[in-house]
Amino acid sequence: MAKVLTIVSLLGLFAFAVWVVYKQWTLVVVDMPAWGWAALIAGAGFSLLVGFGLMALMFYSSRHGYDEGAQEVERERK
């Protein structure tokens, strides 16, 4: 029951966020030139590319053991 309540509440929050975004989008009328749309799409695409690349590096380093904790080196005692 807790899982269902969590999923329903998260879907409700998502629907509310989509509604707010839609209301804000239709509230202001802005005439953006074609180069502005191209810059917006290029910036969003570049941001996604950087995000995907960083996630891929994180998974790669995790799978190859680069995220292991530091190990203490034993010193010779005299």
C-alpha positions in Angstrom: 0.0 0.0 0.0 2.9 2.4 0.8 4.3 1.8 -2.8 1.0 2.7 -4.4 0.6 5.8 -2.2 4.2 6.9 -3.1 3.6 6.3 -6.8 0.3 8.1 -6.8 1.7 11.1 -4.9 4.7 11.4 -7.2 2.4 11.2 -10.3 0.3 13.9 -8.8 3.3 16.1 -8.2 4.4 15.5 -11.8 1.0 16.4 -13.1 1.0 19.6 -11.0 4.4 20.5 -12.3 3.3 19.9 -15.9 0.2 22.1 -15.3 2.3 24.9 -13.8 4.8 24.8 -16.8 1.9 24.9 -19.3 0.2 27.8 -17.5 3.5 29.8 -17.4 4.2 28.9 -21.1 0.9 30.3 -22.2 0.9 33.3 -19.9 3.7 35.1 -21.7 3.8 35.5 -25.5 7.3 35.8 -26.8 8.3 36.0 -30.5 11.6 34.2 -30.7 13.5 34.2 -34.0 14.7 31.0 -35.6 18.2 31.4 -34.4 16.9 31.7 -30.8 15.1 28.4 -31.1 18.2 26.8 -32.7 20.3 28.1 -29.8 17.8 26.8 -27.2 17.7 23.4 -28.8 21.5 23.3 -29.2 22.0 24.3 -25.5 19.5 21.7 -24.3 21.1 19.0 -26.5 24.6 19.9 -25.2 23.4 19.8 -21.6 21.9 16.3 -22.2 25.1 15.2 -23.9 27.2 16.3 -21.0 24.8 14.7 -18.5 24.8 11.4 -20.4 28.6 11.4 -20.8 29.1 12.0 -17.1 26.7 9.2 -16.1 28.5 6.9 -18.5 31.8 7.8 -16.9 30.4 7.2 -13.5 29.1 3.7 -14.5 32.4 2.9 -16.2 34.5 3.8 -13.2 32.1 1.9 -10.9 32.3 -1.2 -13.0 36.1 -1.1 -13.3 36.9 -0.6 -9.6 38.0 3.0 -9.8 35.5 3.8 -7.0 37.0 1.5 -4.4 38.1 2.9 -1.1 41.7 3.7 -0.4 43.7 1.0 1.2 46.3 1.6 3.8 49.8 0.7 2.9 51.7 -1.4 5.5 55.1 0.2 6.4 58.1 -1.8 7.4 58.9 -1.5 11.1 62.5 -1.4 12.2 
